[in-house]
Every structure is written in structure tokens, then in C-alpha cells.
């Protein structure tokens, strides 16, 4: 548990670099993929499908996630 939250936080941080518009952009892209980033916590069970969708969004933004 918690990997999805870490990946989302990393994705938002790397893409947005402090820009609030880009933060919203990433979050909207995740929502369109069926992931509600504001509802995912460290206690949210990770699923292979959820993790794959996060990596897919990162790939669309040309962001390399370390986790």
C-alpha cells in the first residue's frame, strides 16, 4: 500500500515544478484515466491496474518515475 500515492505525488511534482496549472493538468489527466488522485492515500490498496494507469499518464507527459 502507498505506492500509488507516492507515484502520483512524484508525477505531479516533476510535471508541475510548482506551477498550479500544471498540477491541475496532471490531476485531470489521472481523473480521465479513472484515478481520483485526491482520494488516494498511503492507506489505499495498490492495484496493478492503478499503477499501470499512473505510469501511462507519466509516459504521456514524458516523465520518468523512479518508483
C-alpha positions in Angstrom: 0.0 0.0 0.0 1.0 3.6 -0.6 2.9 3.1 -3.9 0.2 4.7 -5.9 0.2 7.8 -3.6 4.0 8.1 -3.9 3.8 7.8 -7.7 1.1 10.4 -8.0 3.0 12.8 -5.8 6.2 12.3 -7.8 4.4 12.7 -11.1 2.7 15.9 -10.1 5.9 17.3 -8.6 8.0 16.5 -11.7 5.5 17.7 -14.2 4.2 20.8 -12.4 7.5 22.1 -10.9 5.5 24.4 -8.7 3.0 25.5 -11.4 -0.6 25.2 -10.1 -1.9 25.0 -13.7 0.3 22.0 -14.5 -0.7 20.4 -11.2 -4.4 20.6 -12.2 -3.5 19.3 -15.7 -1.9 16.2 -14.3 -4.7 15.6 -11.8 -7.3 16.0 -14.6 -5.4 13.5 -16.8 -5.4 11.0 -14.0 -9.1 11.5 -13.4 -9.8 10.9 -17.1 -7.9 7.6 -16.7 -10.3 6.7 -13.8 -7.9 7.6 -10.9 -9.1 10.0 -8.3 -5.7 11.5 -7.1 -7.2 13.4 -4.2 -8.9 10.3 -2.8 -5.7 8.1 -2.9 -3.9 8.0 0.4 -1.0 6.0 1.8 -3.6 3.5 3.0 -5.3 3.0 -0.4 -4.6 -0.6 -1.6 -2.5 -0.6 -4.7 -3.7 -2.5 -7.8 -1.7 -3.4 -10.9 -4.3 -1.6 -13.0 -4.0 1.7 -11.0 -0.2 1.6 -11.0 -0.2 0.9 -14.8 -2.5 3.9 -15.4 -0.2 6.2 -13.4 2.8 5.0 -15.4 0.8 5.6 -18.6 0.0 9.2 -17.7 3.6 9.7 -16.8 4.7 8.4 -20.2 2.2 10.7 -21.9 3.9 13.6 -20.1 7.4 12.2 -20.9 8.1 11.9 -17.1 10.3 9.1 -15.8 9.1 7.9 -12.4 11.7 6.5 -10.1 9.4 4.1 -8.1 
